[in-house]
Amino acid sequence: MLRPKNVLLLLVLGLSFYALLALRRSPHAGPPDPAKAEKSPAPLISTKVVDIDIPDESPERFGEGLRAQQRRFCELMESSATTSSRLPPMKPDDSPGGVPKMTEADGKAPFNLKISVYANDDFLSSDLKRNGAWKEDAALSMRRKLDILGKARGRPSAFMDVGANVGWFTFYMGNWGVSTYSFEPVPNNEVLMRTTMCKNSRSMKRVMFFPTAVWNKTCVGPIISEDQNVGDGIFKCDAPSTYVAQGRYYIRGYVRAHTLDDLMHAYSATPLDSDDTLKYNTTEHGLIGSQHIGLLKIDTEGEEASVVYGGLKFLQRAKIPYIRSRFAPSQLGGKLAAEKYLQTLDALGYEIRVGDEFWEGKPLRKVLFYDYAEWIGDNVAEIHMIHREWIDFIRKKTGNMAAECGDEDDWIRPW
């Protein structure tokens, strides 16, 4: 006769065996079904933390590694994309909408490129599908400033795009033959940008893509975005609980962030092509330590200050002639944080101009930094900066600016 203690032991063992059997039969446990795996091609971007190798002593290897990533993507795209669409699979995330869908937008003439974009739930993609362009005036203004700078220097200048999204400004500049350094951490934005680059490999040969977040320190963190604006990624090393708790934001992946100082130090001796080299140790007219970067665009959804604070050494040396930044004081951490951001840019040698009607594109004086941040409030500001050491140089070198632009000061006006 079994004792009660033994009966209880047998009952526990039986339940444990039943639980193990149920777990083995669960579709969520164990290795995937090979038949199902064949029907659903794996994403081309790894589901692990997105990272790039930054070697200590070999800048050439760093640049070649970035090129090799793009070549591998194009090869995988050719082998794994469906015959009908030739579009690679996108990466799943934790949103209830499932895996985002990709489509193409026809770029407006004279751009004339097919750009890979989100099929839905993304503002920028919707504009590109509808209009074939996005912020065309800003793109034209940036290109014109680089043209004028090229005439002043006697050779072309490059474009740096920090926070590229699906790559509109990157591809606009690359299509015009401008050497472009592009930084974008959102995994599916990376899929879209690399797909566009594969399909337009000849016109995109001057684009160097960095799949990383740019921040004020090296760290690993989540990329999140809103459910109706999936391409606008927000990166913070800290847990994004304040965003996710709102119920409209979802984690799109995890990436390792690097500082602009580290990235540019690693890339400083790597040629973009045979006649294009970014070097710290090259000076020109005593004004600039970076040989080619003429315009830096920063649009990182509230982390613009983190980009600058992590790139102070590079920016102090490079004295990049033009910087364009889009920011909201509320995203930076409030009016005082926005004032500090503007003070830092001013200390780096930049004359700050804003495009709002109230300010009429005039230089923003230091005493007005806080007032300007308060005036913006929760809205988004677009500021344009030109390094003070370049103003007289460009005026002197280009001569009659009215003949170049139709207005003597047009080249230093906001976008």
Helices and strands as residue ranges (DSSP letters): H 4-25, H 34-39, H 59-80, E 102-106, E 114-118, H 123-131, H 136-153, E 158-162, H 168-175, E 180-183, H 187-199, E 207-210, E 213-215, E 219-226, E 229-235, H 241-244, E 249-259, H 260-267, E 271-273, E 276-277, E 293-298, H 304-309, H 312-318, E 322-327, H 329-332, H 335-347, E 350-354, G 366-368, H 369-376, E 381-387, H 388-398, H 401-405, G 410-412
